[in-house]
Amino acid sequence: MDTRPKLVELEPTLVWGDYRETAVFAQMSRGDLRLICKFCRSTRDPQSLSNRVVSCFHEVTVNDASHTFPDRKMMREAMGCAVSKIWDHCTEDTCVVRPDAVVEVYESEGQEIRWRICLEGEYEEYTKSLLPLKSLVEHGGMPQQYETVHFSNLVFVEFLGGRGLSAIVRKSPGAKALYVFKGVFFRRFPRRHSHLPKPKDCLLQRDTDNQCNS
């Protein structure tokens, strides 16, 4: 008898695609950690998981039913199952919590689920362009007394929708008070096309492939 604990499958909370219809992005959550995962079209293997996800989401015409999913419900289940298999492995990488980190999920030639972390430089460029807080205080944009909270400490309770990122948050895992956070979710807007409403291009690959057996 297999006594290993059963894998708890994830469910995408948000799914969206790029305008070129070559990639699908999904937000996955477990506890207080949220990741953005990416599935890209594969011309080499039309039956691969990532290619079937792209074909189903973008409603691409295919010549074989095995190149897509029967419906988006099955597609979302397959995405959640795949990310569940690599979650514990990829979340060990400290880079995964960066605001500009995206986890690409794909299959090897042996149909093993693999992953790699992609990073963008947009977040760093954006923060460098901001005025310092003391400048806002000096010009009356903020009160003399204020409190800052690091983004990594925020606990997202509920997303409110709309452009950018609007959400109900807590300032820390142990806090009870609720606040409204409004900002930019950089993981959802890759560089080069950040002015458009959807991610538009493949992200930069950070490192070598990482493998997790099915």
C-alpha positions as CSV (number, residue, x, y, z in Angstrom):
1,M,0.0,0.0,0.0
2,D,1.2,3.5,-0.9
3,T,1.5,5.4,2.4
4,R,2.9,8.6,0.9
5,P,0.7,11.7,1.5
6,K,-1.5,12.5,-1.3
7,L,-0.6,15.6,-3.3
8,V,-2.9,18.5,-2.8
9,E,-3.7,19.9,-6.2
10,L,-3.8,23.7,-6.8
11,E,-6.5,25.6,-8.5
12,P,-5.7,28.7,-10.7
13,T,-7.3,31.8,-9.2
14,L,-6.6,33.9,-12.3
15,V,-5.9,32.8,-15.9
16,W,-5.0,35.1,-18.8
17,G,-3.2,35.0,-22.1
18,D,-0.9,37.1,-24.4
19,Y,-2.1,38.8,-27.5
20,R,0.1,36.7,-29.7
21,E,-1.7,33.6,-28.4
22,T,1.6,31.9,-27.6
23,A,1.4,31.8,-23.8
24,V,-1.0,31.4,-20.9
25,F,-0.4,32.8,-17.4
26,A,-2.0,31.6,-14.2
27,Q,-1.9,32.8,-10.7
28,M,-1.6,29.9,-8.2
29,S,-1.9,30.3,-4.4
30,R,-1.0,28.1,-1.4
31,G,-1.2,29.7,2.0
32,D,0.2,33.3,1.9
33,L,2.3,32.5,-1.2
34,R,1.1,33.4,-4.7
35,L,3.0,32.6,-7.8
36,I,2.5,33.5,-11.5
37,C,3.0,30.4,-13.7
38,K,3.5,30.4,-17.5
39,F,2.7,27.8,-20.1
40,C,4.1,28.4,-23.6
41,R,3.2,27.0,-27.0
42,S,5.4,24.2,-28.2
43,T,5.8,23.7,-32.0
44,R,8.0,20.7,-31.3
45,D,5.5,18.7,-29.3
46,P,1.8,19.7,-29.9
47,Q,0.7,17.1,-27.4
48,S,2.7,18.6,-24.5
49,L,0.9,20.0,-21.6
50,S,1.9,23.6,-22.2
51,N,0.9,23.5,-25.9
52,R,-2.5,21.9,-25.0
53,V,-3.1,24.7,-22.4
54,V,-2.3,27.4,-25.0
55,S,-4.5,25.8,-27.7
56,C,-7.4,25.4,-25.3
57,F,-7.3,28.9,-23.7
58,H,-6.8,30.7,-27.0
59,E,-9.2,28.4,-28.9
60,V,-6.6,27.6,-31.5
61,T,-7.8,25.4,-34.3
62,V,-6.1,22.0,-34.1
63,N,-6.2,18.9,-36.4
64,D,-6.1,16.4,-33.5
65,A,-8.1,16.4,-30.3
66,S,-5.0,15.4,-28.4
67,H,-3.5,18.8,-29.1
68,T,-5.9,20.6,-26.8
69,F,-8.4,20.0,-23.9
70,P,-12.1,19.3,-24.2
71,D,-12.9,22.4,-22.2
72,R,-11.3,25.0,-19.9
73,K,-12.3,23.3,-16.8
74,M,-10.2,20.3,-17.6
75,M,-7.4,22.7,-18.7
76,R,-7.4,24.5,-15.3
77,E,-7.4,21.1,-13.5
78,A,-4.3,20.0,-15.5
79,M,-2.6,23.3,-14.9
80,G,-3.2,23.0,-11.1
81,C,-2.0,19.4,-11.1
82,A,1.2,20.2,-12.9
83,V,2.1,23.2,-10.6
84,S,1.3,21.0,-7.5
85,K,4.0,18.6,-8.6
86,I,6.7,21.3,-8.7
87,W,5.5,23.7,-6.0
88,D,7.6,22.5,-3.2
89,H,10.7,22.4,-5.4
90,C,10.4,25.8,-7.1
91,T,9.4,27.6,-3.9
92,E,12.7,26.6,-2.3
93,D,14.3,29.1,-4.6
94,T,14.4,32.5,-2.9
95,C,14.0,34.3,-6.2
96,V,10.5,33.0,-6.6
97,V,9.1,35.6,-4.3
98,R,10.5,38.5,-6.2
99,P,7.8,40.9,-7.6
100,D,9.0,40.2,-11.2
101,A,9.3,36.4,-10.9
102,V,7.3,34.1,-13.1
103,V,7.6,30.3,-13.1
104,E,7.5,28.6,-16.5
105,V,6.0,25.1,-16.4
106,Y,6.6,22.6,-19.2
107,E,7.2,19.0,-19.9
108,S,10.4,17.2,-20.9
109,E,10.6,14.8,-23.8
110,G,9.9,12.1,-21.2
111,Q,6.7,13.9,-20.1
112,E,8.2,14.9,-16.8
113,I,7.0,18.2,-15.3
114,R,9.8,20.8,-15.3
115,W,10.1,24.4,-14.3
116,R,12.3,27.4,-14.6
117,I,12.1,30.8,-12.9
118,C,12.0,33.8,-15.3
119,L,12.9,37.4,-14.1
120,E,12.2,40.8,-15.5
121,G,14.0,44.0,-14.8
122,E,10.9,46.2,-14.9
123,Y,10.3,46.3,-11.2
124,E,13.8,47.5,-10.4
125,E,13.6,50.2,-13.1
126,Y,10.2,51.3,-11.8
127,T,11.3,51.7,-8.2
128,K,14.4,53.6,-9.3
129,S,12.2,56.1,-11.1
130,L,10.1,56.9,-8.0
131,L,10.7,60.0,-6.0
132,P,12.0,59.4,-2.4
133,L,9.3,59.6,0.3
134,K,10.9,62.6,1.9
135,S,10.3,64.5,-1.4
136,L,6.6,63.7,-1.2
137,V,6.5,64.9,2.4
138,E,8.3,68.2,1.6
139,H,5.8,68.9,-1.2
140,G,2.7,68.1,0.8
141,G,2.0,64.8,-0.9
142,M,2.2,62.9,2.4
143,P,1.7,63.7,6.1
144,Q,4.8,64.4,8.2
145,Q,4.2,61.2,10.2
146,Y,3.8,58.0,8.1
147,E,4.4,54.3,8.2
148,T,5.9,52.1,5.5
149,V,5.3,48.4,5.0
150,H,7.4,46.2,2.8
151,F,5.5,44.5,0.0
152,S,6.7,41.1,1.0
153,N,5.1,41.4,4.4
154,L,1.6,42.1,3.0
155,V,-1.0,39.3,3.3
156,F,-3.5,39.4,0.4
157,V,-7.0,38.6,1.6
158,E,-9.0,39.3,-1.5
159,F,-8.4,40.8,-4.9
160,L,-10.8,43.5,-6.0
161,G,-10.3,43.4,-9.7
162,G,-9.7,46.3,-12.1
163,R,-6.5,47.5,-13.7
164,G,-3.2,47.1,-11.9
165,L,-3.6,45.5,-8.5
166,S,-6.3,46.4,-6.0
167,A,-6.7,44.2,-3.0
168,I,-7.8,43.9,0.6
169,V,-4.6,43.2,2.6
170,R,-3.2,42.8,6.1
171,K,0.1,44.4,7.0
172,S,1.6,41.1,8.3
173,P,0.5,37.5,8.8
174,G,-0.5,38.1,12.4
175,A,-2.3,41.4,11.9
176,K,-6.1,41.6,12.1
177,A,-6.8,45.1,10.7
178,L,-7.7,45.2,7.0
179,Y,-6.4,47.8,4.4
180,V,-6.9,48.5,0.8
181,F,-3.8,48.2,-1.3
182,K,-3.6,49.6,-4.8
183,G,-0.5,49.3,-6.9
184,V,1.1,47.5,-9.9
185,F,1.4,43.7,-10.0
186,F,4.7,43.4,-12.0
187,R,4.4,39.7,-12.4
188,R,1.4,40.2,-14.6
189,F,3.0,42.7,-17.0
190,P,6.3,41.6,-18.6
191,R,8.7,44.2,-19.9
192,R,8.4,45.7,-23.4
193,H,4.6,45.7,-23.5
194,S,3.7,46.8,-19.9
195,H,1.4,49.6,-21.3
196,L,-0.9,46.9,-22.7
197,P,-3.6,45.2,-20.7
198,K,-2.2,41.7,-21.1
199,P,1.3,40.1,-20.9
200,K,2.6,40.2,-24.4
201,D,5.9,38.3,-24.7
202,C,8.0,35.5,-23.3
203,L,10.0,36.5,-20.2
204,L,13.8,36.2,-19.8
205,Q,15.1,32.9,-18.7
206,R,17.0,33.1,-15.4
207,D,18.8,29.9,-15.0
208,T,19.1,26.2,-16.1
209,D,16.1,23.9,-16.1
210,N,14.9,22.2,-12.9
211,Q,13.2,18.8,-13.0
212,C,10.5,17.2,-10.9
213,N,9.4,13.7,-11.8
214,S,5.7,13.0,-12.3
